Amino acid sequence: MIRPEDIRFCVAPMMDWTDRHCRYFHRLLTRKARLYTEMLTTGAVKHGDRARLMGFNEFERPVAFQLGGSDPKELAFATKIVESQGYAEVNLNVGCPSDRVQNGAFGACLMLQPKLVADCVKAMKDATVLPVTVKCRIGVDDQDPEIALFELAENSIAAGVDALFIHARKAWLKGLSPKENRDIPPLDYTIVHRLKKSFPKTPIAINGGLETILQIKEQLQHVDGVMVGRAAYHNPALLMMIDAELFNAPKPVHDDFEAIEALSSYIEKELVKGERLSNITRHLLGLFAGQPGARLFRQKLTSQATKPNASLETLRSAVNEVRVATLRLQLAHAEKLAEAESQ
Ligand SMILES: Cc1cc2nc3c(=O)[nH]c(=O)nc-3n(C[C@H](O)[C@H](O)[C@H](O)COP(=O)(O)O)c2cc1C
């Protein structure tokens, strides 16, 4: 079972972005958010290197695992493996529009087959004690969302789904890239609000285009939760505010310098295991945004962290760019003040 408060704030599943390093970093910034893995297909779960593809650090918990697939038996099998790996939830992808996914006949094209989605949810539920959830769009192509979304929800709920995550725009299966499909089809938040009114007992979270605490709080007047993708990734400052603003809980870290210090021992341990610094620091490029020296911080990290001998010192030296630029600015202000006073 999922309680509505469990999904009050979620960081969306994002392929190539929300890997275990990213999630560890995000967990340092917010203890309260629910974190999602990247999507993994049932085939990869079955045949792939599980330690590499599915391993995670205890500190990341609770982590929800997103599966891609459309064969109920395969999904049931994969769900059992997900449960055995210690995840908190299994989420079925009914929203990804990429060609690769369409060829496998899953992701967003499942919006066209609500009965099959119900069979998938039922098979997954029967295979696990974990909550089984669905992340979907409001429709695809020329579907009428008033029918498509409500049918998908109704079928999933009848099959026992524990929560729904709705990316509040259609996916256009032909002619748009996955990236365009995250921006071009217009957002319709009100249909998700109406869905919640129609299914008051099912926890429902809204997703798509949310960037600020104010917008998030507005949405929470209508639905149980919000799921934030790009803004959470690009703007760590947003995640740092979540616990205090949405959960009335203490902030785990207070600024970007503290966030990096908190991550240091993790980085050291990962480097000892043979991980490349850049695989971790590529997720940190949104830190210090808007502060003096931020551009140099990013430049230094992207150019130096990929080198074979890159170490924690490489990161510290990039952070120093921000410290030095801040001091320079403060000095320049002080000099101006002194000059004004002497005149
Ligand atoms: C780089 C990237 C990868 C994504 N990969 C996935 C994925 O694996 N599974 C999924 O359901 N959605 C995926 N998405 C979509 C997001 O989960 C989310 O629905 C979308 O970005 C809209 O939310 P936002 O406006 O808050 O970013 C991805 C988005 C991005 C930017």
Ligand as a Chemical Component Dictionary entry (heavy atoms), coordinates in Angstrom:
data_LIG
# 
_chem_comp.id                   LIG 
_chem_comp.type                 NON-POLYMER 
_chem_comp.pdbx_formal_charge   0 
_chem_comp.three_letter_code    LIG 
# 
loop_
_chem_comp_atom.comp_id 
_chem_comp_atom.atom_id 
_chem_comp_atom.alt_atom_id 
_chem_comp_atom.type_symbol 
_chem_comp_atom.charge 
_chem_comp_atom.model_Cartn_x 
_chem_comp_atom.model_Cartn_y 
_chem_comp_atom.model_Cartn_z 
_chem_comp_atom.pdbx_ordinal 
LIG C1  C1  C 0 16.650 12.744 -19.532 1  
LIG C2  C2  C 0 15.267 12.246 -19.235 2  
LIG C3  C3  C 0 15.033 10.881 -19.174 3  
LIG C4  C4  C 0 13.754 10.383 -18.874 4  
LIG N1  N1  N 0 13.575 9.037  -18.715 5  
LIG C5  C5  C 0 12.374 8.574  -18.270 6  
LIG C6  C6  C 0 12.202 7.208  -17.902 7  
LIG O1  O1  O 0 13.131 6.397  -17.931 8  
LIG N2  N2  N 0 10.956 6.822  -17.518 9  
LIG C7  C7  C 0 9.900  7.692  -17.443 10 
LIG O2  O2  O 0 8.789  7.301  -17.061 11 
LIG N3  N3  N 0 10.047 8.989  -17.768 12 
LIG C8  C8  C 0 11.257 9.451  -18.156 13 
LIG N4  N4  N 0 11.422 10.780 -18.406 14 
LIG C9  C9  C 0 10.275 11.697 -18.240 15 
LIG C10 C10 C 0 10.224 12.266 -16.813 16 
LIG O3  O3  O 0 10.064 11.251 -15.865 17 
LIG C11 C11 C 0 9.081  13.278 -16.680 18 
LIG O4  O4  O 0 7.869  12.614 -16.902 19 
LIG C12 C12 C 0 9.198  14.439 -17.667 20 
LIG O5  O5  O 0 10.523 14.949 -17.707 21 
LIG C13 C13 C 0 8.232  15.562 -17.316 22 
LIG O6  O6  O 0 8.488  16.054 -16.030 23 
LIG P1  P1  P 0 9.327  17.427 -15.787 24 
LIG O7  O7  O 0 8.666  18.500 -16.616 25 
LIG O8  O8  O 0 9.217  17.690 -14.306 26 
LIG O9  O9  O 0 10.727 17.174 -16.241 27 
LIG C14 C14 C 0 12.685 11.290 -18.693 28 
LIG C15 C15 C 0 12.926 12.664 -18.765 29 
LIG C16 C16 C 0 14.203 13.147 -19.020 30 
LIG C17 C17 C 0 14.452 14.639 -19.062 31 
# 
loop_
_chem_comp_bond.comp_id 
_chem_comp_bond.atom_id_1 
_chem_comp_bond.atom_id_2 
_chem_comp_bond.value_order 
_chem_comp_bond.pdbx_ordinal 
LIG C1  C2  SING 1  
LIG C2  C3  SING 2  
LIG C2  C16 DOUB 3  
LIG C3  C4  DOUB 4  
LIG C4  N1  SING 5  
LIG C4  C14 SING 6  
LIG N1  C5  DOUB 7  
LIG C5  C6  SING 8  
LIG C5  C8  SING 9  
LIG C6  O1  DOUB 10 
LIG C6  N2  SING 11 
LIG N2  C7  SING 12 
LIG C7  O2  DOUB 13 
LIG C7  N3  SING 14 
LIG N3  C8  DOUB 15 
LIG C8  N4  SING 16 
LIG N4  C9  SING 17 
LIG N4  C14 SING 18 
LIG C9  C10 SING 19 
LIG C10 O3  SING 20 
LIG C10 C11 SING 21 
LIG C11 O4  SING 22 
LIG C11 C12 SING 23 
LIG C12 O5  SING 24 
LIG C12 C13 SING 25 
LIG C13 O6  SING 26 
LIG O6  P1  SING 27 
LIG P1  O7  DOUB 28 
LIG P1  O8  SING 29 
LIG P1  O9  SING 30 
LIG C14 C15 DOUB 31 
LIG C15 C16 SING 32 
LIG C16 C17 SING 33 
# 
